[in-house]
Amino acid sequence: MIFGGVFSELSDRRKARGKRYELEALLCAIVLSMLAGANSLRKIEAFIDERLEQLNRLLGPNWRKAPSWVGIRRFLLEIDENELESAIRAHAHAMASPPVGRQFIAIDGKALRGSASRVLDTPARQLVSAFDHDDLIVLGHIEVSDKSNEIPAAQALIESMGLPRRVFTLDALHCQKKR
């Protein structure tokens, strides 16, 4: 399977009648569409629809038609995000080369574009991610709690990755002393 079977171990929580599209193939098609620039559910649907024949050959699902944007939305809402994060982290660590000498990992926080809502009065979701300079791959990320900032989230991310003998680079925000 494409992406080295990174999604093959995910559990499918959909009911039997909701499994018209295989989990791994649909998730791979969604990722491919996002890599190609699709940034909405309707654009993901259009990408899959326009390339249905190619995706059938590449992923092997034999779909007769593309899933609707509503079906894609339902599918994405059913995915366990912690399980997906674990699978992607495991894949990233397998792809990263073993450290030779010093290995530099950049830790940085970002706001998720489009996640804020003025109507619901919710701020943008914040993530802290770890980027490996040598392999040019994101090793993992963690969401910043609403009641906190990125300092404890960065510490938790570094601890959860268990990467000894690495040099972590962080921005000036992390130079604060406890009072």
DAPEFEN-V309606 format. One record per residue. SS is DSSP state (helix for helix, strand for strand, loop for the rest). NEAR is the number of other ideal C-beta (glycine too) atoms within 10 Angstrom. Layout:
# DAPEFEN-V309606
SS	NEAR
SS	NEAR
This chain:
# DAPEFEN-V309606
loop	14
helix	16
helix	15
helix	10
helix	12
loop	22
loop	22
loop	12
loop	11
loop	16
loop	9
loop	14
loop	11
loop	15
loop	8
helix	6
helix	6
helix	13
loop	12
loop	14
loop	19
loop	18
helix	18
helix	21
helix	20
helix	23
helix	22
helix	21
helix	27
helix	21
helix	16
helix	20
helix	21
helix	13
helix	9
loop	11
loop	8
loop	17
loop	11
loop	10
helix	17
helix	13
helix	15
helix	24
helix	21
helix	15
helix	21
helix	24
helix	14
helix	12
loop	17
helix	16
helix	9
helix	10
helix	23
helix	15
helix	10
helix	15
helix	19
loop	12
loop	16
loop	9
loop	19
loop	7
loop	9
loop	20
loop	21
loop	14
helix	16
helix	11
helix	16
helix	21
helix	14
helix	13
helix	20
helix	15
helix	7
helix	13
loop	18
loop	12
helix	9
helix	8
helix	13
helix	15
helix	14
helix	14
helix	19
helix	18
helix	18
helix	13
helix	16
helix	18
helix	15
helix	9
helix	13
loop	17
loop	10
loop	5
loop	16
loop	7
loop	6
loop	10
loop	18
strand	13
strand	22
strand	15
strand	21
strand	16
strand	20
strand	14
strand	13
loop	11
loop	9
loop	10
loop	12
loop	13
strand	10
loop	6
loop	5
loop	6
loop	7
strand	11
loop	10
loop	13
loop	15
strand	19
strand	18
strand	24
strand	16
strand	24
strand	17
strand	21
loop	13
loop	14
loop	13
loop	8
strand	15
strand	14
strand	21
strand	21
strand	19
strand	22
strand	13
loop	21
loop	12
loop	9
loop	5
loop	11
loop	14
helix	22
helix	17
helix	13
helix	20
helix	23
helix	15
helix	15
helix	22
helix	19
helix	9
helix	12
helix	17
loop	7
loop	18
loop	5
loop	8
loop	15
strand	11
strand	16
strand	12
loop	18
loop	12
helix	6
helix	12
helix	14
helix	8
loop	9
loop	4
loop	4
loop	3
